[in-house]
């Protein structure tokens, strides 16, 4: 991938896509093609093929996806399954049809079975039952992985699949109902501080263990892997560090400046009890994340504060 290579970032307005776009700009790539969802509906096969025919990208970062937290996944499983299947199938097929040199597909750590051995190794894929609260999204992502591998096997295409851990960062979704746990807690603790609430209630028991990675660190990893990883086998991208939801809540409260009580609603689902990726393959290649969790939460909170007028509506 040269500085003048034509690169398409699908989903460049999302948290991950925008981080990849910023990384490409920092590295001096001036020939980057992007499109908003209003300009190009990636679920539309004809429109996607016309876009690829017109722009002829050489490299593709497939970061476009319909995403959300436990509540959104439970309420809208058909949307999560259909939209993601269509988005990734259209982009992967068009990348084959219009001779893209290399494609990087972004999967998710939720592809792994709920009770797979920890830390989660790439070989655990399809070895057991999925976590029910995000099954639809996981199935779509697994289909994307298998599609990339099929194009590699049948046509020799350089389509690789990257499995990131739980992500947060600049451009995250802070919606009160369908955000992931970290941005949702950021907003909840901020509003509790502003409204002088005595207690903040967090879903579940607080015991599940999670790994979190700053989205710009993932972008660094994607850029690294696009240039150095060629195998069709999936590769995990994580920090190797985990924290309980209880510890996360206290850390966010500290960053936000909330001094009230923290309670837990045990009637709400916990999701997977533990989710830590084994990122040893990535680390062996020479890549390690740079942003600590507290540093990243501070940056995410600054991002939330810059958008607070939007979320206050």
C-alpha positions, 0 to 999 in steps of 0.5 A: 500500500503506497502513499498514492494507492487509492484506498476506500474506507467503508463506514468512515463516519463511524468511530472505527472508520473515522479513526482509520481515516485519520490514520491514513491522513496522518500517514500522508495518503491523499488518494482516499475515497469515502462516502456517507450512508446518505451518498451510498447505501451499502445495502444496495447491491447495484449502488455498491457495484456502481461505486466500485466501478467508478472509483476502482479502489485498490485497498478497502477497509471494511469498517461499515456496520450496524452496531449497538449495545445489548438492548439494541441487539435484543430489540432489533435482531432482524435489522442487525442480521440483515443490514450487516449481511448486506453491507459486508456481502456487497462490499466483499463481492464488489472488491472481488469483481473490481479487482481490489488488491487487498481488503481488511474486514472488521469483525467483532469479539462477539463471534466467539462462543459464550463459554469459550476458554479464556483468553479467547483464541482464534481457533475457538470460532464456531466451537460452541453456542454464541451469547444470545444477547448479540447472536444476530450481530455475531452471526452476521460477522461470522458470515463476513469472515467466512466470505472473506476466507471463501474468496481467498480459497476460491479466487486467491483474493487477499481478504483478511479479517480482524477481530477487535475487542470492545472499542470506545473512543472519538466518534462513539455513540452515547445514546442513552438506550443503544450505546455500548457499556463504556460510552453509555456509562460516560453519559450516565455519570455525566448526567448524574453529576450535572443533576446532583443525583445521589446514585447511579444504577448500572445494569447487571451485577458488575462482575463481568470482565471486559477488555477495552481498546481505544479506537485510534489504537485499533486504527493503528493495528489495522494500518499495520495489518493491511501492510504486514498480514496476509493469512486468511485466518482471523487475527485478534486485536486487543490490549491483553488487559481486562477490567470488571464492570464495577471497576470500569464504573468507578474509573468513569465516575472518577474521570467524570467527577461523580462522587455519588453511590454506584448501584447495580440492577441484577435483574438486567442481563450481564452478557458474557461473563468474561471476554478477553482476547488472546492477541499473542499473534498480533503481539508476535508480529510487533504491534502493541496498543499505546493508549491506557484505559484511563487516558482513553476514557479521558479522551472519550469524555472530551469527545462526549462533551464536544457533542453534548448539545446534540445528546441533550436534545 
